[in-house]
Amino acid sequence: MRETLSPIDCCAPLAAIDLDEAEASATAALFAALGHPARVWIVNLLAAGDGPVCLCNLTEPLGLAQATVSQHLKRLVDAGLVLREERGKWSYFSLDAEAFERVAALALLPNGGCR
């Protein structure tokens, strides 16, 4: 005769932040924009900066051509992760804090997770 095991009550019940289909799609687009190592590196460089960073200052640390960096930045701007500011002939970029707060909210564990 097989012994029936009772379920183990190790985790809190599933709880999610209030997320509708549109918000889930928008958040998926944010994650998709981070789906390339160069774009993750750009986000890291922008986060480390004291303020908006000129495109011209991103090419050397990335080891990429200006056109390639520009394409990656466009993808991040289009996704809403990065803000673009024109100063004369140069573009300056900074992180959109609100977008990253939305992403971070998905990773919050309200009850400390399973222990």
C-alpha positions in Angstrom: 0.0 0.0 0.0 1.4 3.5 -1.0 1.6 6.1 1.6 0.0 9.4 0.7 2.1 12.4 1.6 0.5 15.6 2.6 1.6 18.7 0.8 4.4 20.6 2.4 3.5 24.1 3.4 6.9 25.6 2.8 5.9 28.7 0.8 3.5 31.6 1.2 0.6 31.6 -1.2 1.3 33.1 -4.6 0.9 36.8 -4.6 1.6 39.1 -7.5 1.8 42.8 -7.9 -1.3 44.2 -9.7 -0.3 43.4 -13.3 -2.7 43.5 -16.2 -2.0 42.1 -19.7 -0.9 45.5 -21.1 1.6 46.0 -18.3 2.9 42.5 -18.7 3.5 43.2 -22.4 5.1 46.5 -21.7 7.4 44.9 -19.1 8.3 42.1 -21.5 9.4 44.7 -24.0 11.7 46.2 -21.3 13.3 42.8 -20.7 13.6 42.2 -24.5 15.5 45.4 -24.8 18.0 44.1 -22.3 18.4 40.9 -24.3 21.8 41.8 -25.7 25.1 42.0 -23.7 26.0 45.4 -25.2 22.7 46.9 -24.1 23.1 45.5 -20.5 26.6 47.0 -20.5 25.2 50.4 -21.7 22.7 50.4 -18.9 25.5 49.6 -16.4 27.6 52.5 -17.7 24.7 54.9 -17.6 23.9 53.8 -14.0 27.5 54.4 -13.0 27.5 57.9 -14.5 26.9 61.1 -12.4 24.4 62.4 -15.0 23.5 62.1 -18.6 26.3 60.5 -20.7 27.2 61.6 -24.2 27.1 59.0 -26.9 30.7 59.9 -27.7 31.7 58.7 -24.3 30.2 55.3 -24.7 31.9 54.0 -27.8 35.4 53.5 -26.2 34.4 51.6 -23.1 32.1 49.3 -25.2 34.7 48.9 -27.9 32.0 49.3 -30.5 31.5 51.7 -33.5 29.5 54.8 -32.8 26.8 53.6 -35.3 26.5 50.3 -33.4 26.2 52.0 -30.0 23.6 54.4 -31.5 21.5 51.4 -32.6 21.7 49.8 -29.2 20.7 53.1 -27.5 17.8 53.6 -29.9 16.5 50.2 -28.8 16.8 51.1 -25.2 15.1 54.5 -25.8 12.3 52.9 -27.8 11.7 50.5 -24.9 11.5 53.3 -22.5 14.5 52.3 -20.4 16.7 55.2 -21.4 16.0 58.9 -21.9 17.6 60.9 -24.7 18.5 64.6 -24.6 19.8 66.6 -27.5 22.6 69.1 -26.7 23.7 70.8 -29.9 24.9 68.0 -32.3 25.4 65.5 -29.5 22.9 63.2 -27.8 23.1 62.5 -24.0 21.5 59.5 -22.4 20.4 58.6 -18.9 18.3 55.9 -17.3 14.6 56.3 -16.9 14.3 55.6 -13.1 10.5 54.9 -13.3 11.0 52.1 -15.9 13.6 50.4 -13.7 11.4 50.8 -10.7 8.7 48.9 -12.6 11.1 46.1 -13.5 12.4 46.0 -9.9 8.9 45.7 -8.6 8.5 42.4 -10.4 11.4 40.9 -8.4 10.2 41.9 -5.0 9.2 39.0 -2.8 6.4 40.3 -0.5 6.8 37.5 2.0 10.5 36.9 1.8 10.0 33.9 -0.6 10.2 30.3 0.3 12.5 29.3 3.1 
